[in-house]
Amino acid sequence: MSRPKQTILIVDDQPANIHILAEALQANYEVMVATSGSIALELSQRADKLDLVLLDVMMPGIDGYEVCRRLKDSEKTKNIPVVFVTARSESSEEEIGLNLGAVDYISKPYSLPIILARVRNHLEMKRKTDLLESMVSLDGLTGIPNRRRFDEQLDAEWRRAIRSGRPLSLVMLDIDCFKQFNDNYGHGAGDNSLIQVAGCLAACVHRPGDLIARYGGEEFAAILSITESAGARVIAERLVSDVAALSLPHMYSDVADYLTISAGCATIFPVQGMSMETLLQAADVMLYKAKHEGRNRMCHVELGSETTSEFEVILPSGP
């Protein structure tokens, strides 16, 4: 299976320079171009994935140094390698570029084969770095994001919700009677069930900004970005019902003869000065409520208004 093409952004105010580089790179890479610093910054924020920036220094308006500084200051783009390709060849200029966080500094006129070799090397390093980062962020058993990745994403979405004034919802999920499952079917079967449940949950949550993670043990969590109460309840209900629909046998459960989960869901409009723990604790309380009231169900609460409204959905007894 061929690897997906990596994406390069070429930034230069001279179209002829862009043409030379783009023509040489487009056979092996996806190429984006920008003729100004402002356009480059806009594209870098809009792009789904950007692997390398080839950046000129001398441009009208926002110069290359300022573009690099802003890229490194942005959470989304700070890890994208930047290579300066410029007519400024003084060692002092190179020092400035490297101190700003660039990985390389290539002076014009350049040898095309040399610049292609440097681009290839930087992109291969980026690919390895991305692979290592994904391994650190994924749960080793289920292959879905782990607690570390969950914490990072929740913090980012919390800040985003504060900036935008939009709602944020969180679902905490726990497999019902899982100790009895492990005790009677064995830990191997328990691991297989965790893998199947994780895959089922991940299939339900796939919007940008949303995340399903293994929170720990038999616990999972779902971050629902920009999701109001009604939408959060629908998704949380589906998570519970879809796991039940797997019909994984569990003859030792106190709930049903198949594996089930309980869910606690909370929705909030976060504001500056509010603690993220408020949302986590609310979802956890709702999970406890769902467990206390019989399991295989979802309980929801909406926070952040004078009157806190609470909702509960009890699912059918069969899968």
C-alpha positions as a Markdown table, in Angstrom:
| # | Residue | x | y | z |
|---|---|---|---|---|
| 1 | Met | 0.0 | 0.0 | 0.0 |
| 2 | Ser | 1.5 | 3.4 | -1.0 |
| 3 | Arg | 1.9 | 6.1 | 1.6 |
| 4 | Pro | -0.2 | 9.2 | 1.2 |
| 5 | Lys | 1.6 | 12.1 | -0.3 |
| 6 | Gln | 3.0 | 14.7 | 2.1 |
| 7 | Thr | 2.1 | 18.3 | 1.7 |
| 8 | Ile | 4.5 | 21.2 | 1.1 |
| 9 | Leu | 3.6 | 24.9 | 1.2 |
| 10 | Ile | 5.9 | 27.2 | -1.0 |
| 11 | Val | 5.9 | 30.8 | 0.0 |
| 12 | Asp | 7.5 | 33.4 | -2.3 |
| 13 | Asp | 6.3 | 36.7 | -3.7 |
| 14 | Gln | 8.0 | 35.9 | -7.1 |
| 15 | Pro | 5.8 | 33.5 | -9.2 |
| 16 | Ala | 8.8 | 32.4 | -11.2 |
| 17 | Asn | 10.5 | 31.1 | -8.1 |
| 18 | Ile | 7.3 | 29.3 | -7.0 |
| 19 | His | 7.0 | 27.7 | -10.5 |
| 20 | Ile | 10.5 | 26.3 | -10.4 |
| 21 | Leu | 10.1 | 24.6 | -7.0 |
| 22 | Ala | 6.5 | 23.5 | -7.6 |
| 23 | Glu | 7.3 | 21.9 | -10.9 |
| 24 | Ala | 10.2 | 19.9 | -9.3 |
| 25 | Leu | 8.2 | 18.8 | -6.2 |
| 26 | Gln | 4.7 | 18.1 | -7.5 |
| 27 | Ala | 5.5 | 14.6 | -8.9 |
| 28 | Asn | 6.1 | 13.3 | -5.3 |
| 29 | Tyr | 4.3 | 15.7 | -3.0 |
| 30 | Glu | 1.1 | 17.7 | -2.7 |
| 31 | Val | 2.1 | 21.3 | -3.3 |
| 32 | Met | 0.4 | 24.5 | -2.0 |
| 33 | Val | 1.6 | 28.0 | -2.9 |
| 34 | Ala | 1.3 | 31.4 | -1.4 |
| 35 | Thr | 2.6 | 34.7 | -2.8 |
| 36 | Ser | 2.5 | 36.6 | 0.5 |
| 37 | Gly | 3.0 | 36.1 | 4.2 |
| 38 | Ser | -0.6 | 36.8 | 5.0 |
| 39 | Ile | -1.8 | 34.2 | 2.4 |
| 40 | Ala | 0.7 | 31.7 | 3.8 |
| 41 | Leu | -0.6 | 32.1 | 7.4 |
| 42 | Glu | -4.2 | 31.8 | 6.2 |
| 43 | Leu | -3.5 | 28.6 | 4.3 |
| 44 | Ser | -1.5 | 27.1 | 7.2 |
| 45 | Gln | -4.5 | 27.5 | 9.5 |
| 46 | Arg | -7.0 | 26.1 | 6.9 |
| 47 | Ala | -5.0 | 23.1 | 5.7 |
| 48 | Asp | -5.9 | 19.8 | 7.2 |
| 49 | Lys | -2.3 | 18.6 | 7.1 |
| 50 | Leu | 0.9 | 20.5 | 6.3 |
| 51 | Asp | 4.2 | 18.7 | 6.4 |
| 52 | Leu | 6.8 | 21.3 | 5.4 |
| 53 | Val | 7.0 | 25.1 | 4.6 |
| 54 | Leu | 9.5 | 26.4 | 2.1 |
| 55 | Leu | 9.7 | 30.1 | 3.0 |
| 56 | Asp | 11.2 | 33.2 | 1.3 |
| 57 | Val | 12.5 | 35.9 | 3.7 |
| 58 | Met | 12.2 | 39.1 | 1.6 |
| 59 | Met | 8.5 | 39.7 | 0.9 |
| 60 | Pro | 6.4 | 42.8 | 1.1 |
| 61 | Gly | 4.1 | 43.2 | 4.1 |
| 62 | Ile | 4.7 | 40.3 | 6.4 |
| 63 | Asp | 8.2 | 39.0 | 5.8 |
| 64 | Gly | 9.4 | 35.4 | 6.1 |
| 65 | Tyr | 10.8 | 35.9 | 9.6 |
| 66 | Glu | 7.5 | 37.1 | 10.9 |
| 67 | Val | 5.7 | 34.3 | 9.1 |
| 68 | Cys | 8.0 | 31.8 | 10.8 |
| 69 | Arg | 7.5 | 33.4 | 14.2 |
| 70 | Arg | 3.7 | 33.2 | 13.9 |
| 71 | Leu | 3.8 | 29.7 | 12.7 |
| 72 | Lys | 5.8 | 28.7 | 15.7 |
| 73 | Asp | 3.5 | 30.6 | 18.1 |
| 74 | Ser | 0.4 | 28.8 | 16.8 |
| 75 | Glu | -0.6 | 25.5 | 18.5 |
| 76 | Lys | -1.8 | 24.1 | 15.2 |
| 77 | Thr | 1.4 | 24.9 | 13.2 |
| 78 | Lys | 4.2 | 25.0 | 15.7 |
| 79 | Asn | 5.5 | 21.5 | 14.8 |
| 80 | Ile | 5.6 | 22.1 | 11.0 |
| 81 | Pro | 9.2 | 22.2 | 9.8 |
| 82 | Val | 10.1 | 25.5 | 8.1 |
| 83 | Val | 13.0 | 25.8 | 5.6 |
| 84 | Phe | 14.0 | 29.3 | 4.5 |
| 85 | Val | 14.9 | 29.6 | 0.8 |
| 86 | Thr | 16.3 | 33.1 | 0.3 |
| 87 | Ala | 18.7 | 35.3 | -1.4 |
| 88 | Arg | 20.0 | 36.5 | 2.0 |
| 89 | Ser | 23.2 | 34.5 | 2.5 |
| 90 | Glu | 24.8 | 36.3 | 5.4 |
| 91 | Ser | 25.5 | 34.1 | 8.4 |
| 92 | Ser | 23.8 | 36.6 | 10.7 |
| 93 | Glu | 20.6 | 36.2 | 8.6 |
| 94 | Glu | 20.8 | 32.4 | 8.8 |
| 95 | Glu | 21.3 | 32.7 | 12.6 |
| 96 | Ile | 18.0 | 34.7 | 12.9 |
| 97 | Gly | 16.1 | 32.1 | 10.9 |
| 98 | Leu | 17.4 | 29.2 | 12.8 |
| 99 | Asn | 16.8 | 30.9 | 16.1 |
| 100 | Leu | 13.2 | 31.4 | 15.1 |
| 101 | Gly | 12.8 | 27.6 | 14.8 |
| 102 | Ala | 13.5 | 26.9 | 11.2 |
| 103 | Val | 15.1 | 23.5 | 10.5 |
| 104 | Asp | 17.2 | 24.7 | 7.5 |
| 105 | Tyr | 18.3 | 27.8 | 5.7 |
| 106 | Ile | 19.1 | 27.5 | 1.9 |
| 107 | Ser | 20.6 | 30.4 | 0.0 |
| 108 | Lys | 19.7 | 31.4 | -3.5 |
| 109 | Pro | 20.8 | 30.6 | -6.1 |
| 110 | Tyr | 20.5 | 27.0 | -5.1 |
| 111 | Ser | 21.1 | 23.6 | -6.8 |
| 112 | Leu | 17.7 | 22.0 | -7.5 |
| 113 | Pro | 19.0 | 18.4 | -6.8 |
| 114 | Ile | 20.4 | 19.6 | -3.4 |
| 115 | Ile | 17.2 | 21.3 | -2.4 |
| 116 | Leu | 15.1 | 18.3 | -3.4 |
| 117 | Ala | 17.4 | 16.1 | -1.3 |
| 118 | Arg | 17.1 | 18.4 | 1.7 |
| 119 | Val | 13.3 | 18.5 | 1.3 |
| 120 | Arg | 13.2 | 14.7 | 1.2 |
| 121 | Asn | 15.3 | 14.3 | 4.3 |
| 122 | His | 13.2 | 16.8 | 6.3 |
| 123 | Leu | 10.0 | 15.2 | 5.2 |
| 124 | Glu | 11.2 | 11.7 | 6.2 |
| 125 | Met | 12.1 | 13.1 | 9.6 |
| 126 | Lys | 8.7 | 14.7 | 9.9 |
| 127 | Arg | 7.0 | 11.3 | 9.0 |
| 128 | Lys | 9.0 | 9.5 | 11.7 |
| 129 | Thr | 8.2 | 12.2 | 14.2 |
| 130 | Asp | 4.5 | 12.0 | 13.4 |
| 131 | Leu | 4.6 | 8.2 | 13.7 |
| 132 | Leu | 6.2 | 8.4 | 17.2 |
| 133 | Glu | 3.7 | 11.1 | 18.3 |
| 134 | Ser | 0.8 | 9.0 | 17.2 |
| 135 | Met | 2.2 | 6.0 | 19.0 |
| 136 | Val | 2.5 | 8.0 | 22.2 |
| 137 | Ser | -1.1 | 9.3 | 21.8 |
| 138 | Leu | -2.8 | 5.9 | 21.2 |
| 139 | Asp | -3.9 | 3.2 | 23.6 |
| 140 | Gly | -1.8 | 0.1 | 23.0 |
| 141 | Leu | -4.6 | -2.3 | 23.3 |
| 142 | Thr | -7.6 | -0.7 | 21.5 |
| 143 | Gly | -5.7 | 1.6 | 19.1 |
| 144 | Ile | -7.9 | 4.6 | 19.9 |
| 145 | Pro | -6.6 | 7.8 | 21.6 |
| 146 | Asn | -5.4 | 7.3 | 25.1 |
| 147 | Arg | -5.8 | 9.4 | 28.3 |
| 148 | Arg | -2.9 | 11.7 | 27.4 |
| 149 | Arg | -4.4 | 12.5 | 24.1 |
| 150 | Phe | -7.8 | 13.0 | 25.7 |
| 151 | Asp | -6.4 | 15.5 | 28.2 |
| 152 | Glu | -4.7 | 17.5 | 25.4 |
| 153 | Gln | -7.9 | 17.5 | 23.2 |
| 154 | Leu | -10.2 | 18.5 | 26.1 |
| 155 | Asp | -8.0 | 21.4 | 27.0 |
| 156 | Ala | -7.8 | 22.6 | 23.4 |
| 157 | Glu | -11.6 | 22.3 | 22.9 |
| 158 | Trp | -12.3 | 24.0 | 26.3 |
| 159 | Arg | -10.2 | 27.0 | 25.2 |
| 160 | Arg | -11.9 | 27.0 | 21.8 |
| 161 | Ala | -15.3 | 27.0 | 23.4 |
| 162 | Ile | -14.4 | 29.9 | 25.6 |
| 163 | Arg | -13.2 | 31.9 | 22.6 |
| 164 | Ser | -16.2 | 31.1 | 20.4 |
| 165 | Gly | -18.9 | 31.2 | 23.0 |
| 166 | Arg | -20.1 | 27.8 | 21.8 |
| 167 | Pro | -21.1 | 24.8 | 23.9 |
| 168 | Leu | -18.9 | 21.8 | 24.7 |
| 169 | Ser | -20.2 | 18.4 | 25.7 |
| 170 | Leu | -18.5 | 15.4 | 27.4 |
| 171 | Val | -19.6 | 11.8 | 27.7 |
| 172 | Met | -18.1 | 9.4 | 30.3 |
| 173 | Leu | -18.7 | 5.7 | 29.6 |
| 174 | Asp | -18.1 | 2.6 | 31.6 |
| 175 | Ile | -18.7 | -1.0 | 30.7 |
| 176 | Asp | -21.2 | -2.6 | 33.1 |
| 177 | Cys | -20.2 | -5.5 | 35.3 |
| 178 | Phe | -16.8 | -5.8 | 33.6 |
| 179 | Lys | -15.1 | -7.4 | 36.6 |
| 180 | Gln | -17.6 | -10.3 | 36.4 |
| 181 | Phe | -16.8 | -10.6 | 32.7 |
| 182 | Asn | -13.1 | -10.8 | 33.3 |
| 183 | Asp | -13.5 | -13.2 | 36.2 |
| 184 | Asn | -15.6 | -15.6 | 34.3 |
| 185 | Tyr | -14.5 | -15.3 | 30.7 |
| 186 | Gly | -10.8 | -14.6 | 31.3 |
| 187 | His | -8.7 | -11.5 | 30.6 |
| 188 | Gly | -8.0 | -12.5 | 27.0 |
| 189 | Ala | -11.7 | -12.3 | 26.3 |
| 190 | Gly | -11.9 | -9.1 | 28.3 |
| 191 | Asp | -9.2 | -7.5 | 26.1 |
| 192 | Asn | -11.1 | -8.6 | 23.0 |
| 193 | Ser | -14.3 | -7.1 | 24.2 |
| 194 | Leu | -12.5 | -3.8 | 25.0 |
| 195 | Ile | -11.2 | -3.7 | 21.4 |
| 196 | Gln | -14.7 | -4.3 | 20.0 |
| 197 | Val | -16.3 | -1.8 | 22.3 |
| 198 | Ala | -13.6 | 0.8 | 21.4 |
| 199 | Gly | -14.1 | 0.3 | 17.7 |
| 200 | Cys | -17.9 | 0.6 | 18.1 |
| 201 | Leu | -17.6 | 3.8 | 20.0 |
| 202 | Ala | -15.1 | 5.3 | 17.6 |
| 203 | Ala | -17.4 | 4.6 | 14.7 |
| 204 | Cys | -20.0 | 6.8 | 16.3 |
| 205 | Val | -17.8 | 9.9 | 16.8 |
| 206 | His | -16.0 | 11.2 | 13.8 |
| 207 | Arg | -16.5 | 15.0 | 13.4 |
| 208 | Pro | -13.5 | 17.3 | 13.5 |
| 209 | Gly | -12.9 | 18.3 | 17.1 |
| 210 | Asp | -14.7 | 15.2 | 18.5 |
| 211 | Leu | -12.7 | 12.4 | 20.1 |
| 212 | Ile | -13.3 | 9.0 | 21.6 |
| 213 | Ala | -10.6 | 7.9 | 24.0 |
| 214 | Arg | -9.9 | 5.1 | 26.4 |
| 215 | Tyr | -10.0 | 6.9 | 29.7 |
| 216 | Gly | -8.7 | 4.0 | 31.8 |
| 217 | Gly | -9.5 | 0.3 | 32.4 |
| 218 | Glu | -13.0 | -0.3 | 31.1 |
| 219 | Glu | -13.8 | 3.5 | 31.0 |
| 220 | Phe | -14.1 | 5.5 | 27.8 |
| 221 | Ala | -14.7 | 9.2 | 27.2 |
| 222 | Ala | -16.1 | 11.2 | 24.3 |
| 223 | Ile | -15.4 | 14.9 | 23.6 |
| 224 | Leu | -18.2 | 16.5 | 21.6 |
| 225 | Ser | -17.0 | 19.8 | 20.2 |
| 226 | Ile | -19.5 | 22.6 | 19.6 |
| 227 | Thr | -22.4 | 20.3 | 20.6 |
| 228 | Glu | -25.5 | 21.5 | 22.4 |
| 229 | Ser | -27.6 | 19.4 | 24.8 |
| 230 | Ala | -29.9 | 17.9 | 22.3 |
| 231 | Gly | -27.1 | 16.8 | 20.0 |
| 232 | Ala | -25.1 | 15.4 | 22.9 |
| 233 | Arg | -28.0 | 13.4 | 24.2 |
| 234 | Val | -28.5 | 11.8 | 20.7 |
| 235 | Ile | -24.9 | 10.9 | 20.4 |
| 236 | Ala | -24.6 | 9.5 | 24.0 |
| 237 | Glu | -27.8 | 7.4 | 23.5 |
| 238 | Arg | -26.3 | 6.0 | 20.2 |
| 239 | Leu | -23.1 | 5.1 | 22.0 |
| 240 | Val | -25.0 | 3.1 | 24.6 |
| 241 | Ser | -27.4 | 1.4 | 22.2 |
| 242 | Asp | -24.7 | 0.6 | 19.6 |
| 243 | Val | -22.6 | -1.2 | 22.2 |
| 244 | Ala | -25.6 | -3.2 | 23.3 |
| 245 | Ala | -26.3 | -4.0 | 19.6 |
| 246 | Leu | -22.9 | -5.8 | 19.4 |
| 247 | Ser | -24.6 | -8.6 | 21.5 |
| 248 | Leu | -21.4 | -9.6 | 23.1 |
| 249 | Pro | -22.4 | -12.5 | 25.5 |
| 250 | His | -22.2 | -11.6 | 29.2 |
| 251 | Met | -24.1 | -14.2 | 31.1 |
| 252 | Tyr | -22.7 | -13.0 | 34.4 |
| 253 | Ser | -24.0 | -9.4 | 34.1 |
| 254 | Asp | -26.5 | -8.0 | 36.6 |
| 255 | Val | -28.1 | -6.0 | 33.7 |
| 256 | Ala | -28.5 | -8.3 | 30.7 |
| 257 | Asp | -27.1 | -11.4 | 29.1 |
| 258 | Tyr | -25.0 | -9.3 | 26.8 |
| 259 | Leu | -22.3 | -6.6 | 27.3 |
| 260 | Thr | -23.7 | -3.1 | 28.1 |
| 261 | Ile | -22.3 | 0.3 | 29.0 |
| 262 | Ser | -23.5 | 3.2 | 31.0 |
| 263 | Ala | -23.0 | 6.9 | 30.1 |
| 264 | Gly | -22.8 | 10.2 | 31.9 |
| 265 | Cys | -23.1 | 13.2 | 29.7 |
| 266 | Ala | -22.7 | 16.9 | 30.5 |
| 267 | Thr | -23.0 | 20.1 | 28.4 |
| 268 | Ile | -21.6 | 23.5 | 29.3 |
| 269 | Phe | -21.0 | 26.9 | 27.8 |
| 270 | Pro | -17.6 | 27.6 | 29.4 |
| 271 | Val | -16.5 | 31.1 | 30.2 |
| 272 | Gln | -13.2 | 32.7 | 31.2 |
| 273 | Gly | -12.3 | 31.8 | 34.8 |
| 274 | Met | -14.4 | 28.6 | 34.9 |
| 275 | Ser | -12.6 | 25.4 | 35.7 |
| 276 | Met | -12.6 | 22.5 | 33.2 |
| 277 | Glu | -13.1 | 20.2 | 36.2 |
| 278 | Thr | -16.7 | 21.4 | 36.4 |
| 279 | Leu | -17.4 | 19.6 | 33.1 |
| 280 | Leu | -15.5 | 16.5 | 34.1 |
| 281 | Gln | -17.1 | 16.2 | 37.5 |
| 282 | Ala | -20.6 | 16.8 | 36.0 |
| 283 | Ala | -20.2 | 14.0 | 33.5 |
| 284 | Asp | -18.8 | 11.7 | 36.2 |
| 285 | Val | -21.8 | 12.4 | 38.5 |
| 286 | Met | -24.2 | 11.6 | 35.6 |
| 287 | Leu | -22.3 | 8.3 | 35.0 |
| 288 | Tyr | -22.7 | 7.4 | 38.7 |
| 289 | Lys | -26.4 | 8.3 | 38.4 |
| 290 | Ala | -26.8 | 6.0 | 35.3 |
| 291 | Lys | -25.1 | 3.2 | 37.2 |
| 292 | His | -27.1 | 3.8 | 40.3 |
| 293 | Glu | -30.4 | 3.7 | 38.4 |
| 294 | Gly | -29.8 | 0.4 | 36.7 |
| 295 | Arg | -27.0 | 0.7 | 34.1 |
| 296 | Asn | -27.3 | 0.3 | 30.3 |
| 297 | Arg | -28.6 | 3.9 | 30.1 |
| 298 | Met | -27.5 | 7.5 | 29.7 |
| 299 | Cys | -28.0 | 10.4 | 32.1 |
| 300 | His | -27.4 | 14.0 | 31.0 |
| 301 | Val | -27.0 | 17.4 | 32.7 |
| 302 | Glu | -26.7 | 20.9 | 31.2 |
| 303 | Leu | -24.6 | 23.4 | 33.1 |
| 304 | Gly | -24.0 | 27.1 | 32.9 |
| 305 | Ser | -27.4 | 28.6 | 33.4 |
| 306 | Glu | -29.3 | 29.8 | 36.4 |
| 307 | Thr | -31.5 | 26.7 | 36.2 |
| 308 | Thr | -29.6 | 23.5 | 35.6 |
| 309 | Ser | -31.8 | 21.1 | 33.5 |
| 310 | Glu | -31.3 | 17.4 | 33.8 |
| 311 | Phe | -32.3 | 14.7 | 31.3 |
| 312 | Glu | -32.3 | 11.0 | 31.4 |
| 313 | Val | -32.9 | 8.4 | 28.7 |
| 314 | Ile | -33.4 | 4.8 | 29.6 |
| 315 | Leu | -32.7 | 2.4 | 26.8 |
| 316 | Pro | -34.8 | -0.6 | 25.9 |
| 317 | Ser | -33.9 | -3.8 | 27.7 |
| 318 | Gly | -32.9 | -5.7 | 24.6 |
| 319 | Pro | -30.0 | -5.0 | 22.1 |
